[in-house]
Amino acid sequence: MAGELIYAFRVMRLPLLDAGGSPIGQIEDLVAIPGRPASRGQPAVAPRIVGFVASSQRRRIFVNANRVEELNSDGARLRSWDVDLNPFKPRPGEVLINAELIDRRIGTETVSDVGLLQAGDGRSTWWEIDKVRLSRRGGIGRRPTYRLADASELPGLFDSPTAMEAEAARLRDFHPAEVAAVVRKLPDAQRRQIAHAMDDERLADVLEELPEEEQIRIVEGLDRERLVGVFDEMEFDDLADLLGQMSHAQQERMLDVMDDEDEEVVRRLLSYEEGTAGGLMTPEVIILGPTATVAEALAEIRNPDWVVSIAAQVFVCQAPFKTPTGRFLGVVHMQRLLREPPAMEIRQIVDDCPTVLPDTSDAEVAEQLASYDLLAVAVCDAAGRLLGAVTVDDVIDRMLGTEWRKRHRPTRSTGSVTP
């Protein structure tokens, strides 16, 4: 439907199709974010659709607009076969077209539909809200009248309660590093506002991309309930790095909001010297026993919550299967798993691999990763128990030093607020 106006009500009657064209759900609503008027030499940005709410397998799920390959009269067809079945959660700054916008009163008129127009920049495409269909009730015995208005004529229709909520919504699909670059340009008051507008998972991702001192300034402004939610979403190694920059009193306050198990893990990480494998490692890796099957290992690797460097291999250990584990046996790499039958036990394909001790220097860790072409190297104690792993991205972070995150990095045009 490129180049032609498509109405939201029409989209909300379409099936959600997998990459092969088979129906897997039904679209129920569209999720929009605010636009931005032209200002300071920047062009206006129209409100746009960032995704669709669909019912699938008795769940209401969110489908990112970037994952839709084609939208036509047959339905919304996905680019890939993967479907995120996590329940849909509305975020601050977003507007649900059907649930919140349709039937909204504007003076003597009522919003009855919105018209979408496909747009693009040569690299990607999206759907902008171009028109708003307004109806006016007729007199006794008269039919309602309708008119089409440009979305730009109704600038307040898609506005969020605050500018920072609108900004957080516009940044939804940006990489956390790009969002962090935007946040760093804001004064402290606006940083706190945009942090408040982000959900816990998004704020955790952005914090991990900021220098520690800037993380501290944001974290100190969060109440206890928000700290619990954000810390629960952060990686343990990033959390330990953050607390490692705080005073003892600040550390104890932050540790106090964690549950006992998480607190124990973070305290253990804080006990290692900076610049060592222990200080760099993450205790959250994929761990299975030797009798687990190839199918079970691949199922773990498919979990989208694992970062690429962790999902590249499975660490095989004797029980218990949580760090610190039983005796470490070796690793099975993803490529090997893809070549073997699903029912095979992974003990048959375990690779012997180098390990490092917690007090191994970061330079020696980097040499091991480079020498064996690894994305992660196991950290074991003197008894051969797995404590965690150091990933190549953490080593690169260390090699770049503490100042690299402060240097300016280009970001996509967002229509961001200007301090």
Disulfide bonds with the S-S distance in Angstrom:
none
